[in-house]
Amino acid sequence: MRGKKVWEIGGFIAGGVLILFGIVAIFMGVSGFTTTRDAIKNEGITFGSADDPAVAKYAEQWAGEQVTTGDQARAFAKVMREHTLESTGGLTYAEMGRFQSAANPDDPAGTSDEEAAAKDDSGQPVSNGARNIWVTETALTTALNVSYMAERLSVFGLVVGVALLLTGVGLVIIAFAVFGRTETAREPARAVPSTMPVAG
């Protein structure tokens, strides 16, 4: 009987711990969700008009609106990437040379050959301005995508918190059920009074 009592107490403790973890996870999920959205809103980012092909492609439903959610942040990152590709002639960072080409200064492809690069007044190679655009784009779009990821993780934390809470409640209910059944089994059988008449 003592072993059963230990299991019953263990069920109560395990249920209580899961309930506590569930409440904490829900609180952290809500806190992370609101913090992420507040941080996005504080940046004051606004989508362009639907006349912009990139906006029309990735965020037509939010045209002209402020970016306030993770989904909108992700869409804005896609718009930025589209604009950057337009500025660099469809070339990505890795597809462009480090320097501006002396033979064709307007070519965003540039060159990585210092001898073929355009030189400044001090004789140093001129950096490829089109390539440098990607440095800024990557930093900003990464921040936007991280905002999206943070919001999704907060939602995941909420789901896990609810699951832990329900599991903990279930364990406590099971422990109560086992405890009640055990107590009933321990009670001695009561004598049932006879209602049959006694023959005289």
Sequence and secondary structure as in RCSB ss.txt:
>XXXX:A:sequence
MRGKKVWEIGGFIAGGVLILFGIVAIFMGVSGFTTTRDAIKNEGITFGSADDPAVAKYAEQWAGEQVTTGDQARA
FAKVMREHTLESTGGLTYAEMGRFQSAANPDDPAGTSDEEAAAKDDSGQPVSNGARNIWVTETALTTALNVSYMA
ERLSVFGLVVGVALLLTGVGLVIIAFAVFGRTETAREPARAVPSTMPVAG
>XXXX:A:secstr
 HHHHHHHHHHHHHHHHHHHHHHHHHHHHHHHHHHHHHHHHHTT B   TTSHHHHHH GGGTT B  SHHHHHH
HHHHHHHHHHHHTTT  GGGS SB BSS TT TT BS TTTB B TTS B B HHHHHHHHHHHHHHHHHHHHHH
HHHHHHHHHHHHHHHHHHHHHHHHHHHHHHHHHHHHS        S    
